[in-house]
Amino acid sequence: MDALTPELFDTLIIANIIVALALAGVRFYIDMRRPIGRSRSIQPVDASHDEETNH
């Protein structure tokens, strides 16, 4: 571990923080572009299909 000097360690930590902030920024940008009030996981219920299965 002689190659891992305090300066290199600090550089790795700072690089990690920069990459994490960049990824968080991209995710935040994508989330802010999504329309409000619409969820992908909730699908509308087809009422005509429910009536057919009940008979």
Residue frames relative to the residue before (quaternion, step in Angstrom):
aa qw qx qy qz dx dy dz
M 1.0000 0.0000 0.0000 0.0000 0.00 0.00 0.00
D 0.3295 0.7549 -0.5053 0.2576 3.58 1.16 0.49
A 0.6304 0.5546 -0.3365 0.4264 3.59 1.14 -0.56
L 0.6516 0.5048 -0.3135 0.4715 3.58 1.20 -0.47
T 0.0439 -0.8151 0.5768 -0.0303 3.52 0.14 1.33
P 0.6556 -0.5069 0.3642 0.4249 3.62 -1.16 0.33
E 0.6377 0.5269 -0.3357 0.4506 3.61 1.04 -0.68
L 0.6565 0.4936 -0.3060 0.4813 3.58 1.01 -0.82
F 0.6296 0.5288 -0.3318 0.4625 3.57 0.99 -0.80
D 0.6553 0.5016 -0.3097 0.4723 3.60 0.91 -0.88
T 0.6420 0.5251 -0.3184 0.4590 3.58 1.00 -0.81
L 0.6519 0.5095 -0.3126 0.4666 3.59 0.98 -0.82
I 0.6451 0.5126 -0.3182 0.4688 3.59 0.99 -0.81
I 0.6706 0.4895 -0.3004 0.4695 3.60 0.89 -0.91
A 0.6409 0.5139 -0.3249 0.4686 3.60 0.99 -0.79
N 0.6345 0.5277 -0.3216 0.4642 3.57 1.02 -0.80
I 0.6567 0.5029 -0.3060 0.4713 3.59 0.94 -0.85
I 0.6486 0.5173 -0.3200 0.4576 3.60 0.96 -0.82
V 0.6605 0.4935 -0.3074 0.4750 3.59 0.92 -0.87
A 0.6579 0.5095 -0.3129 0.4580 3.60 0.91 -0.86
L 0.6607 0.4923 -0.3118 0.4731 3.60 0.94 -0.81
A 0.6314 0.5234 -0.3348 0.4640 3.59 1.03 -0.72
L 0.6687 0.4861 -0.3006 0.4756 3.60 0.92 -0.86
A 0.6417 0.5087 -0.3213 0.4755 3.59 1.00 -0.78
G 0.6414 0.5283 -0.3217 0.4539 3.59 1.02 -0.76
V 0.6423 0.5069 -0.3170 0.4795 3.57 1.00 -0.83
R 0.6639 0.4996 -0.3065 0.4645 3.59 0.90 -0.88
F 0.6409 0.5178 -0.3167 0.4699 3.58 1.00 -0.82
Y 0.6422 0.5209 -0.3165 0.4648 3.59 0.97 -0.86
I 0.6580 0.4968 -0.3104 0.4732 3.59 0.94 -0.86
D 0.6616 0.5051 -0.3068 0.4616 3.60 0.94 -0.83
M 0.6780 0.4910 -0.3026 0.4557 3.59 0.98 -0.74
R 0.6388 0.5190 -0.3276 0.4640 3.61 1.18 -0.45
R 0.5687 0.5997 -0.3821 0.4135 3.60 1.20 -0.41
P 0.5203 -0.6459 0.4477 0.3343 3.62 -0.92 0.82
I 0.4593 -0.6757 0.5082 0.2726 3.55 -1.08 0.77
G 0.8026 0.3166 -0.2300 0.4503 3.56 -1.07 0.78
R 0.6827 0.4184 -0.2958 0.5209 3.59 1.21 0.01
S 0.1100 -0.7915 0.6002 0.0347 3.52 -0.80 1.05
R 0.4728 -0.6865 0.4744 0.2831 3.55 -0.98 0.82
S 0.6765 0.5320 -0.3008 0.4108 3.57 1.04 -0.72
I 0.6765 0.4593 -0.2946 0.4945 3.62 1.14 -0.49
Q 0.1244 -0.7889 0.6007 0.0355 3.55 -0.67 1.15
P 0.5023 -0.6454 0.4681 0.3347 3.62 -0.97 0.74
V 0.4224 -0.7007 0.5216 0.2420 3.54 -1.07 0.79
D 0.3144 -0.7394 0.5681 0.1780 3.54 -0.86 0.99
A 0.3395 -0.7851 0.4851 0.1820 3.60 -0.34 1.27
S 0.6385 0.5337 -0.3455 0.4338 3.62 0.98 -0.73
H 0.6346 0.5238 -0.3323 0.4610 3.59 1.05 -0.67
D 0.6443 0.5227 -0.3237 0.4548 3.62 1.00 -0.76
E 0.6475 0.5166 -0.3271 0.4548 3.60 1.00 -0.75
E 0.6493 0.5249 -0.3222 0.4462 3.59 1.00 -0.74
T 0.6995 0.4716 -0.2835 0.4560 3.59 0.96 -0.76
N 0.6296 0.5523 -0.3406 0.4273 3.62 1.16 -0.44
H 0.6738 0.5060 -0.3064 0.4429 3.64 1.13 -0.46
